Amino acid sequence: MVLIDNTFNFSGGMGDSRTAQRRFVILHDTGNPNNNGNNSAYNEASFMYRNWQNANTTYIVGWDRAYKLSDPGYVSWGAGDANVFAPVQLELAHYADRVKAVQAYRNWVDLARQSAKDFGITLTLDQGGAATAGIKTHKWVSDNIWGDHQDPYGYLSELGISKQQLANDIAFGFDAVAQSPIANPNVIKIDTQGHGGVNLLNSKGQYLNKFLPNGTRWKVAGSAVINDEEMALVGLNQFVPIKYTDWRGTVVRVIHEDGGVNLLNSKGQYLNKYIKFGTRWKQFGVKLINGKVMYHLGGDQWVPKMYVHLEN
């Protein structure tokens, strides 16, 4: 559940009083690379509140909360001629800190999904034309209705998040399979050690009877833990176990710079044992703890995936 902060909620005649048609939830990013510190969302919300007559959206979404400006259900002014069809529009704040950027992304997707459910809008991304309901990006609005904005794909690409990954996260969310949105788009090679092809699975862990031949290469849009096993996303709701690819990794390297990473036990309790930036540790498996992907470092010690890179 995303924390909603009402500090900048419009009042006293601010905003648009028209009720929006329930057709779109529109996704934006703030598009301000110079505002990417820890208080990025607060700064953007404060600016929008003071300048609401120029442009406004429903939410500015940050790493620890979302600032609500206009009330959901009403027209906001973020996407030109599409505004009247969007009861919710969300802006994703920028962060230089990669961990905060990931958390902001997750909040943005979660709030978009919840908003779509609240207004009976389908959990599809950028599908169809102007009459097709769903979650839409500002780029889609520009391509199909009005305008020239291209967000949010430019910023998402900086985070290593593809359109396919965003569509998957919109469709399935994070809780069920704890997908990692920060997984860098890359190519994996199927490596079954001479045992033939690999049967793909869906996010529920069900085999699809679609096989990837040994030695073939596939673009990866993200990753997930399914049935306590790490898997790579190679198509819409199509996953391949990493143990059957050249991504098999036995070591994690710490990429979080701010004071190291506090380890947890299997109950999700912090141990107050820290591993430092740049250090490498052997890992023995993967597990979901408190809905997050974690690697096992031995004993009852676990490190969140978002703070490390998997290496050989």
Secondary structure, DSSP 8 states (H G I E B T S, - for coil): ---EE-TT---TT-S--SB--TTEEEEEE---TT--STTHHHHHHHHHHHTTTT-B-SEEE-SS-EEE-S-TTB--BSSGGGGGG-SEEEEE---SSHHHHHHHHHHHHHHHHHHHHHTT--S-BS-SSTT--EEEEHHHHHHHTS----TTHHHHHHTT--HHHHHHHHHH-STTT--BTT---EEEEB--TTS--EEEE-TTS-EEEEEE-TT-EEEE-EEEEETTEEEEEEETTEEEEGGGBTT--SEEEE---SS-EEEE-TTS-EEEEEE-TT-EEE---EEEETTEEEEE-STT-EEEGGGEEEE-
